[in-house]
C-alpha cells in the first residue's frame, strides 16, 4: 500500500483494518474526531457564559460615570463645549490628513468642522436673554473693587455689541435677512473685534483678581490668633480660587490669538493653529463644566 503508516496496519479475519495492538483503526479515528467535535460546543458555551457575566456586571447597579456624562451633555455649557471640542479638534485632523495626501478625507472632515461651527453660532441666537440676566445680576451684586466693577461694565458693553453683530452675520450669511455680502462680512469682523475687546479686558480683570487672591493669602498669615482648622479652610479656599484663576488665564490666553485672527482682514494665521488654540480652550472650559456637574 502507498498510504503512510499502512506497514503497521493489517486486516484481521473479519476484514477490519487493525493496528499493531490489534485495535480497529477506523474506530480510533472516529473517536478522535468525536472528541474534537465535542470540544467545540463546550468552548462556545464557555464563551457565552463569560459574555453573559460581563454584560451582567456592566449593567448591574448604578453607573455614576454615565450619569455624570449625561448631566454634562444636558447642561447648556456642556453641550456647547462638546461641540466646541469637535469643531476645533477636527481642524487638526484636517491638517494631518492633508499632510499625508488624504485630500478626500480632509475635505470630509473640513465639512464637518464647518457645520459644527455654524451650529454653534446658531444656538447662540438665544444668548441675548442670558446675557441680559447676567448684566442685571452684576449690577445688583457688583464687585467689591471699584476697578473690577467698571471692568465688568466695560466687558458687558462689549458683549452687548458682539452678540447682535454675530446674529446679523449668521442671519445675513444664510439669506434669512436681506443683507449685502459686504454688510455680512463687516458684521462678522466687527463682532469678532468686540469679542477681542472683551478678551483684552479680561486680562486686566484677571490681573485685579490675582491681586485680590494674593492679598487674601497674605492676610491669612499676618492676622492674629486663629484656629488651625479655620486657617486651613481659608487657605484651601484661596488655593481653589488660584486654580480657577489659572484655568481662566489659560482659556483667555488661547482666545487672544483667535480673536485677533478673526478681527484682521486677510489674516495669515494657519488654520491648524486655530485648531490647537481652540482645542485647548475648549478642553479647559469643559473641565470646569465637568467639575460643576459632578
C-alpha positions in Angstrom: 0.0 0.0 0.0 1.1 3.5 -0.7 -0.5 5.3 2.4 1.8 6.4 5.2 1.6 4.1 8.2 -0.1 1.1 6.5 3.0 -1.0 7.1 1.9 -1.4 10.8 -1.8 -2.0 9.9 -3.2 -5.4 8.8 -6.6 -6.9 8.1 -8.0 -9.3 10.7 -10.0 -12.4 9.9 -13.3 -10.3 9.6 -11.6 -7.9 7.2 -11.3 -5.0 9.6 -8.2 -2.8 9.4 -6.3 -3.1 12.8 -3.0 -1.7 14.0 -0.2 -3.4 15.7 -2.1 -3.5 19.0 -5.0 -5.3 17.3 -7.2 -2.2 17.7 -9.5 -1.1 14.9 -8.0 1.9 13.2 -11.3 3.4 11.9 -13.0 3.3 15.3 -10.0 5.1 16.8 -10.1 7.8 14.2 -13.9 8.2 14.7 -13.3 8.5 18.5 -10.6 11.2 17.9 -12.9 13.1 15.5 -15.8 12.8 18.0 -13.6 14.3 20.8 -12.6 17.2 18.6 -16.2 17.9 17.5 -17.5 17.6 21.1 -14.9 20.2 22.3 -16.4 23.0 20.1 -19.8 23.3 21.9 -18.0 23.3 25.2 -15.8 26.2 24.2 -18.8 28.1 22.7 -20.8 27.6 25.9 -17.9 28.8 28.0 -17.5 32.0 25.8 -21.3 32.7 26.1 -21.1 32.4 29.8 -18.2 34.8 30.1 -20.1 37.3 27.8 -23.2 37.0 30.0 -21.2 37.7 33.1 -19.5 40.7 31.6 -22.9 42.1 30.5 -24.4 41.5 33.9 -21.5 43.3 35.6 -21.8 46.2 33.1 -25.5 46.8 33.5 -25.9 45.8 37.2 -26.1 48.6 39.7 -25.6 52.3 39.3 -23.4 53.9 36.6 -22.1 57.1 38.1 -19.7 57.9 35.2 -22.5 57.5 32.6 -24.8 59.7 34.8 -22.1 62.3 35.0 -21.7 62.3 31.2 -25.4 62.8 30.7 -25.5 65.7 33.2 -22.6 67.3 31.4 -24.1 67.0 27.9 -27.6 68.0 29.2 -26.3 71.3 30.5 -26.1 74.2 28.1 -22.4 74.8 28.7 -21.5 71.1 28.5 -23.4 70.7 25.2 -21.6 73.7 23.7 -18.2 72.6 24.9 -18.7 69.1 23.4 -19.3 70.6 20.0 -16.5 73.2 20.5 -14.0 70.4 21.0 -15.3 68.7 17.9 -15.2 72.0 15.9 -11.5 72.8 16.7 -10.0 69.3 17.0 -11.3 68.4 13.5 -9.2 71.3 12.2 -6.1 69.5 13.5 -7.3 66.2 11.8 -7.8 68.1 8.6 -4.2 69.3 8.7 -2.9 65.8 9.4 -4.9 64.3 6.6 -3.8 67.0 4.2 -0.2 66.5 5.2 -0.4 62.8 4.3 -2.1 63.5 1.0 -5.5 62.2 2.0 -7.4 65.1 0.3 -10.8 63.4 0.2 -10.8 62.5 3.9 -9.5 66.0 4.8 -12.4 67.6 2.8 -15.0 65.5 4.5 -13.7 66.4 8.0 -13.4 70.1 6.9 -17.1 70.0 6.0 -18.0 68.5 9.5 -15.9 71.2 11.2 -17.8 74.0 9.2 -21.2 72.5 10.0 -20.4 72.3 13.8 -19.1 75.9 13.7 -22.3 77.1 12.0 -24.4 75.1 14.5 -22.7 76.7 17.5 -23.3 80.2 16.1 -27.0 79.3 15.6 -27.5 78.2 19.2 -26.0 81.5 20.4 -29.0 83.2 18.8 -30.7 82.8 22.2 -27.7 84.2 24.0 -29.1 87.7 24.4 -31.5 86.7 27.2 -28.9 85.0 29.4 -26.5 87.9 28.8 -29.2 90.4 29.9 -29.8 88.4 33.1 -26.0 88.3 33.7 -25.7 92.1 33.3 -28.7 92.6 35.6 -27.2 90.3 38.3 -23.8 92.1 38.0 -25.5 95.5 38.7 -27.5 94.1 41.6 -24.4 92.5 43.2 -21.4 94.5 41.9 -17.8 93.6 42.6 -16.3 95.0 45.8 -13.4 96.5 44.0 -14.2 99.8 42.1 -11.8 98.8 39.3 -13.5 95.4 38.9 -16.9 96.9 38.9 -16.1 99.2 36.0 -14.2 96.5 34.2 -17.3 94.3 34.4 -19.4 97.1 32.9 -17.0 97.6 30.0 -16.9 93.9 29.3 -20.6 93.7 29.4 -20.9 96.6 26.9 -18.5 94.8 24.5 -20.8 91.7 24.7 -23.9 93.9 24.0 -22.2 94.9 20.8 -20.8 91.5 20.0 -24.0 89.3 20.1 -26.3 91.4 17.8 -23.5 91.7 15.2 -22.8 88.0 15.3 -26.6 87.3 14.9 -26.7 89.7 12.0 -23.7 87.9 10.4 -25.3 84.5 10.7 -28.7 85.5 9.6 -27.3 87.5 6.7 -25.0 84.7 5.6 -27.9 82.3 5.4 -30.1 84.8 3.5 -32.6 84.9 6.3 -32.4 88.7 6.5 -31.6 90.9 3.4 -28.0 92.0 3.8 -25.4 92.6 1.2 -22.3 90.4 1.2 -20.3 93.4 2.3 -22.6 94.1 5.2 -22.4 90.4 6.3 -18.6 90.5 6.1 -18.4 93.7 8.1 -20.8 92.3 10.8 -18.6 89.2 11.1 -15.4 91.2 11.5 -16.8 93.8 13.9 -18.4 91.1 16.1 -15.0 89.5 16.5 -13.4 92.8 17.2 -15.8 93.4 20.1 -15.0 89.9 21.3 -11.3 90.8 21.1 -12.0 93.8 23.3 -13.7 91.5 25.9 -10.6 89.2 25.8 -8.2 92.2 26.3 -10.3 93.5 29.2 -10.4 90.0 30.7 -6.6 90.1 31.1 -6.9 93.3 33.1 -9.7 91.7 35.1 -7.6 88.6 35.8 -4.8 90.8 37.0 -7.1 92.5 39.5 -8.4 89.1 40.6 -4.8 87.9 41.2 -4.1 91.0 43.4 -7.1 90.2 45.5 -6.1 86.5 45.8 -2.6 87.5 46.9 -3.9 89.9 49.4 -6.2 87.3 50.9 -3.4 84.8 51.2 -1.2 87.4 52.9 -3.9 88.4 55.4 -4.3 84.8 56.5 -0.7 84.7 57.7 -0.5 88.1 59.2 -3.7 88.1 61.2 -3.8 87.5 64.9 -4.6 84.3 66.8 -6.7 81.9 64.6 -7.8 78.4 64.9 -5.6 76.0 62.8 -8.7 74.3 61.3 -10.2 77.6 60.2 -6.9 78.8 58.9 -6.5 75.6 56.7 -10.1 76.1 55.4 -9.3 79.7 54.4 -6.0 78.5 52.7 -7.9 75.8 50.9 -10.4 78.4 49.6 -7.6 80.6 48.4 -5.9 77.6 46.6 -9.2 76.7 44.9 -9.6 80.3 43.7 -6.0 80.3 42.5 -6.5 77.1 40.5 -9.7 78.6 38.9 -7.7 81.7 38.1 -5.0 79.8 36.3 -7.6 77.9 34.2 -9.3 81.2 33.2 -5.9 82.7 32.3 -5.2 79.7 30.1 -8.6 80.0 28.4 -8.1 83.7 27.8 -4.6 83.2 26.5 -5.9 80.8 23.9 -8.7 83.1 22.9 -6.5 86.1 22.4 -4.8 84.9 19.1 -8.1 83.6 17.8 -9.9 86.8 18.3 -7.1 88.8 16.8 -7.0 86.4 13.8 -10.7 86.8 13.1 -10.6 90.5 13.6 -8.0 91.2 10.9 -8.9 91.1 7.2 -6.6 88.8 5.3 -5.0 87.3 8.4 -2.5 84.5 7.6 -2.8 82.7 10.9 -2.8 79.0 10.0 -6.0 77.0 10.4 -4.1 74.2 12.3 -3.1 76.8 14.9 -6.7 77.9 15.2 -7.5 74.2 15.9 -4.8 73.9 18.5 -5.6 77.0 20.5 -9.3 76.4 20.2 -9.0 72.8 21.4 -7.0 73.8 24.5 -9.6 76.5 25.3 -12.4 74.0 24.8 -10.9 71.3 27.0 -10.2 73.8 29.8 -13.7 75.1 29.7 -15.1 71.5 29.5 -13.0 70.7 32.6 -14.8 73.5 34.5 -18.2 72.3 33.4 -17.4 68.7 34.2 -16.5 69.6 37.8 -19.6 71.9 38.1 -21.9 69.0 37.0 -20.2 66.4 39.3 
